[in-house]
Amino acid sequence: MATMTAAEKRAQDKAEYNAFLDVCPSRQLLDRISDKWVTLVLAALGSGPDCDGDPRPLRFSELSRVLAGVSQKMLTQTLRSLERDGLLTRTVTPTVPVTVSYELTDLGRSLHGLTRGIKAWAEQHMDDVFAERAAYDTSGD
């Protein structure tokens, strides 16, 4: 096996989507999906309005109620970016008033389990993190 130069190695890494490289598109995607609102939107859409039910389309107002603290502007931006990336679909139904709903695509559903797991981990381990923070803060470092 021939050895590669550093330049050849960088070129190979770029071709293989290596998120550790600053120019890799997968890093941009990782940045997008690690956003707190993206994680919560995906978790909510994949679990229904009560976050414990079956996945079903949700209207903007339902998402807004589930995601306490999200501004209308931030929710709109998040939904647009997820639609652009192919993780959800936006369906407009011509009713009075017009009904707009959002639903995960197959690609979005493939990510849902991971985001749901991160959300569950955060909820399950928050007391541990609080204890670690308190211990760190009182250790005098």
C-alpha positions, 0 to 999 in steps of 0.5 A: 500500500502506497503512502499518501501525502498530507495533501492527498489525505486531505483530498480523500477526507474531503471526498469521504465527508469528514465532519472534523474538517472545517470545509466539509459539508457534513459539518454544516449539517451537523451544526444544523441538526445540533441546534436545540430548536431543530432537535425539539422540532424533530422530537415533537413532529415524530411524537405527536403534539403531546410528545408521547403519541404517534407521529402525525402532521402538526400545525404551526400553532401546535408546534409553537405550543409544544415548544415553550419559549420558541419565538415565531421567527425562530420556529419559522426559520427552523421549519424552513431550514428543515424543509430545505434539508428534506427532513420535513414537508410543509403541506398547505390545505386550502381551507378558511383560514388556510391550514399549514401542517408539517410532517417528517419525511423518511429522512427526518424519521431516520433522524428522529430516534436520535434526537428523541434519544438526546432529549430523553438523555437530557431529561434523565440526566439533568440531576446528575449534571446539576450535581456535577456542576455544583461539585465543580463550582465548589471545588475551588478551581 
